[in-house]
């Protein structure tokens, strides 16, 4: 009878040795891959730093041309001075965000966008402020507001050279988050008025927190405007401006048709249902009466 072969407990099994060798090989391969990956990343990082330094410091990439667009009031030399830009600077070493902020610090510039290309050309696109009106405040310098109603600079008639801008009085300047602005019911009413057709004829707006706004506008309400005064005053209150100006034209037509010898001097349209008007004899007729014609 054959004896059953017993396993030698003092000798390692061949299968166990193979499994051990296999696990060791996998671990070594993994370590080698990690080392190679780290080495590759390190070399790539060093190469990237070298390329970056070369591009941002090489004279080859100095600014060759600056293209400026969107400017009307602000001179190119003033923009370059604000941004500290010269042709000796590397175009890829510039912080475009910082340059945009520096340019936008100019009171006449609302915003700036700066871009560049590999041809070393710098593109600067400007959006200038659009003035809406001049606000006069007692004991303070006159202030320019833009079409959004935000004050953006003190008005200097010698340098700003603005004509035909309406003048607003009766507003109060307030401070919020270290910024000066206009707000409140009266100011909002004035801004609403500027949105309607016909507001461009306005010469002056007088605001009152109790009675609203009154305008001094070009005299389009008389067939023969006064020779001494080419404007007419109209009280409009706080709202319903479009309907009130339409009512003013209807009154104008009625006076021209039924009282041609009279000239409208002022209108009170605070309450559109109860209108008051002030008239006088037309200048031509009044002069003829004085001469005895």
C-alpha positions in Angstrom: 0.0 0.0 0.0 1.3 3.4 -0.9 1.9 5.8 1.9 0.2 9.1 1.8 2.8 11.9 1.3 2.6 14.4 4.0 3.4 18.0 3.5 6.7 19.1 4.9 5.8 21.8 7.4 9.4 23.0 7.4 9.7 23.7 3.7 7.8 26.7 2.0 5.1 25.7 -0.4 6.0 26.5 -4.1 2.7 28.3 -4.7 3.2 30.5 -1.7 6.6 31.6 -3.0 5.1 32.4 -6.4 2.4 34.6 -4.8 5.0 36.4 -2.7 7.2 37.1 -5.7 4.2 38.3 -7.7 3.1 40.8 -5.0 6.6 42.1 -4.6 6.9 42.6 -8.3 3.7 44.6 -8.4 4.8 46.8 -5.5 8.1 47.5 -7.2 6.4 48.4 -10.5 4.1 50.8 -8.7 7.0 52.5 -6.9 8.9 52.9 -10.1 5.8 54.4 -11.9 5.4 56.9 -9.0 9.1 57.9 -9.1 8.9 58.3 -12.9 5.7 60.4 -12.6 7.1 62.6 -10.0 10.3 63.1 -12.0 8.3 63.9 -15.1 6.1 66.4 -13.3 9.2 68.0 -11.8 10.9 68.3 -15.2 7.7 69.6 -16.8 7.3 72.2 -14.0 10.9 73.4 -14.3 10.5 73.6 -18.1 7.3 75.6 -17.7 9.0 78.0 -15.3 11.8 78.4 -17.7 9.4 79.1 -20.7 7.3 81.5 -18.6 10.4 83.5 -17.5 11.7 83.6 -21.1 8.3 84.8 -22.5 7.7 87.4 -19.7 11.2 88.8 -19.6 12.4 88.6 -23.2 12.7 91.9 -25.1 11.3 90.0 -28.2 7.8 90.3 -26.6 8.0 94.0 -25.7 4.9 96.0 -26.7 5.1 96.8 -30.4 1.7 98.5 -30.8 -1.2 99.9 -28.7 -4.6 100.1 -30.3 -7.1 102.3 -28.5 -10.8 102.5 -29.2 -13.9 104.1 -27.6 -12.3 107.4 -26.6 -13.7 110.8 -27.4 -12.8 113.0 -24.5 -9.8 111.2 -23.0 -6.5 111.5 -24.8 -4.4 108.5 -25.5 -1.4 110.0 -23.7 -3.5 110.3 -20.5 -4.5 106.7 -20.7 -1.0 105.5 -21.2 0.2 107.6 -18.3 -2.5 106.2 -16.0 -1.7 102.6 -16.9 2.1 103.3 -16.8 2.5 101.8 -20.3 5.7 102.1 -22.4 7.1 100.3 -25.4 9.9 98.9 -23.1 7.5 96.6 -21.2 7.0 93.0 -22.0 3.4 92.5 -23.1 3.1 89.1 -21.3 4.5 90.5 -18.1 1.5 92.9 -17.7 -1.3 92.4 -15.3 -4.3 93.2 -17.5 -6.7 93.4 -14.6 -4.6 96.0 -12.8 -4.2 98.1 -16.0 -8.0 98.1 -16.4 -8.5 99.4 -12.8 -5.8 102.1 -13.3 -7.5 103.3 -16.5 -11.0 103.2 -15.0 -9.7 105.6 -12.3 -10.0 108.4 -14.8 -13.3 110.3 -14.0 -14.4 110.4 -17.6 -13.9 106.6 -18.1 -16.7 104.3 -17.0 -14.9 101.0 -17.8 -11.9 99.6 -19.7 -11.1 96.2 -21.3 -7.5 95.3 -22.1 -6.4 92.4 -24.3 -3.2 91.2 -26.0 -1.9 88.8 -28.6 1.3 87.0 -29.6 2.1 89.7 -32.1 2.8 92.0 -29.1 -0.2 94.2 -29.8 -2.1 95.6 -26.8 -5.8 96.4 -27.4 -7.5 98.9 -25.0 -11.3 99.3 -25.3 -12.8 102.3 -23.4 -16.3 103.1 -22.5 -16.6 106.7 -21.5 -19.1 108.3 -19.2 -22.2 109.8 -20.9 -23.2 112.9 -19.0 -26.9 113.4 -18.4 -27.1 116.6 -16.4 -25.3 119.1 -14.1 -26.5 119.1 -10.5 -26.0 122.3 -8.5 -25.8 121.9 -4.8 -25.6 124.8 -2.4 -22.1 125.3 -0.9 -20.7 122.5 -3.1 -19.1 122.2 -6.5 -21.4 121.4 -9.4 -21.6 117.7 -10.1 -22.0 115.8 -13.4 -24.2 112.7 -13.4 -24.2 110.0 -16.0 -27.2 108.5 -17.8 -27.6 106.0 -14.9 -27.9 108.9 -12.5 -24.5 108.3 -10.8 -22.3 111.3 -10.0 -18.9 110.8 -11.6 -17.0 114.1 -11.4 -17.1 117.7 -10.4 -18.1 119.9 -13.3 -15.4 122.2 -14.7 -16.8 124.5 -17.4 -13.4 125.4 -18.6 -12.2 121.9 -19.2 -15.3 119.8 -19.7 -16.8 121.9 -22.6 -20.3 120.7 -22.2 -23.2 122.5 -23.8 -27.0 122.1 -23.6 -26.9 119.9 -20.6 -29.9 120.5 -18.3 -29.2 122.0 -14.8 -30.8 120.3 -11.8 -31.3 122.0 -8.4 -33.0 120.9 -5.2 -31.3 117.5 -4.8 -29.3 116.3 -1.8 -26.1 114.3 -2.0 -25.9 111.3 0.3 -23.1 108.9 1.2 -23.3 105.1 1.2 -20.5 102.6 1.5 -18.0 105.5 1.0 -19.7 106.5 -2.3 -21.6 109.6 -2.9 -24.9 109.3 -4.7 -28.4 110.7 -5.2 -31.5 108.9 -4.2 -35.1 109.3 -2.9 -38.5 109.9 -4.4 -37.6 113.3 -6.0 -34.5 112.0 -7.6 -36.2 108.9 -9.0 -38.9 111.1 -10.4 -36.4 113.2 -12.2 -34.7 110.1 -13.7 -38.1 108.8 -14.8 -38.7 112.1 -16.6 -35.5 111.8 -18.6 -36.7 108.5 -20.1 -39.7 110.1 -21.9 -39.7 111.8 -25.3 -39.3 115.6 -25.1 -37.0 115.6 -22.1 -34.1 116.7 -24.4 -35.7 120.2 -24.6 -35.3 120.8 -20.9 -32.9 123.6 -19.8 -33.4 123.5 -16.1 -35.1 121.2 -13.5 -36.1 122.6 -10.1 -36.7 119.9 -7.6 -38.8 120.2 -4.4 -39.3 117.4 -2.0 -42.8 118.5 -1.3 -44.1 119.5 -4.7 -41.9 117.5 -7.1 -40.2 118.9 -10.1 -40.7 121.9 -12.3 -39.0 122.3 -15.7 -37.8 125.2 -17.7 -38.0 124.0 -21.3 -37.6 125.3 -24.8 -40.8 127.2 -25.8 -42.5 124.8 -28.2 -45.9 125.7 -26.8 -46.3 129.1 -28.5 -46.6 129.8 -32.2 -44.8 133.1 -31.6 -42.5 132.6 -28.6 -41.6 135.6 -26.5 -38.8 137.6 -28.0 -37.4 138.2 -24.5 -37.7 134.6 -23.3 -37.3 131.4 -25.3 -38.3 129.1 -22.5 -41.4 128.3 -20.6 -41.9 126.9 -17.0 -44.0 123.9 -16.3 -44.7 122.3 -13.0 -45.0 118.5 -13.3 -45.0 117.1 -9.8 -43.7 113.5 -9.2 -45.2 111.3 -11.9 -47.4 110.8 -15.0 -45.0 113.1 -17.0 -45.9 111.7 -20.5 -49.6 112.4 -20.0 -48.9 115.9 -18.5 -46.6 117.0 -21.4 -49.3 115.7 -23.8 -51.8 117.9 -21.9 -49.5 120.9 -22.2 -49.5 120.5 -26.0 -53.3 120.3 -26.0 -53.5 123.5 -24.0 -51.0 125.2 -26.4 -53.2 124.3 -29.4 -56.3 125.6 -27.6 -54.7 129.0 -26.7 -53.3 129.4 -30.2 -56.7 128.8 -31.7 -58.9 130.7 -29.3 -56.6 133.4 -27.9 -53.9 134.1 -30.6 -53.0 137.4 -29.0 -51.9 135.6 -25.8 -48.6 133.9 -25.1 -48.3 131.1 -22.5 -45.7 132.0 -19.8 -46.1 129.1 -17.4 -48.2 126.0 -16.7 -49.0 124.2 -13.5 -49.7 120.5 -14.2 -49.1 119.1 -10.8 -52.7 117.9 -10.9 -53.5 117.0 -14.5 -57.3 117.3 -13.7 -56.9 120.8 -12.5 -54.4 122.8 -14.6 -53.4 126.4 -14.2 -51.8 128.5 -16.9 -50.3 132.0 -16.9 -50.4 134.1 -20.1 -49.6 137.5 -21.4 -50.1 139.6 -24.5 -47.9 138.5 -27.4 -44.8 140.7 -27.7 -45.6 141.8 -31.2 -49.2 142.8 -30.3 -48.0 144.5 -27.1 -45.3 146.5 -29.0 -47.9 147.6 -31.5 -50.3 148.8 -28.8 -47.5 150.8 -27.2 -46.8 152.5 -30.5 -50.4 153.3 -31.1 -50.8 151.0 -34.1 
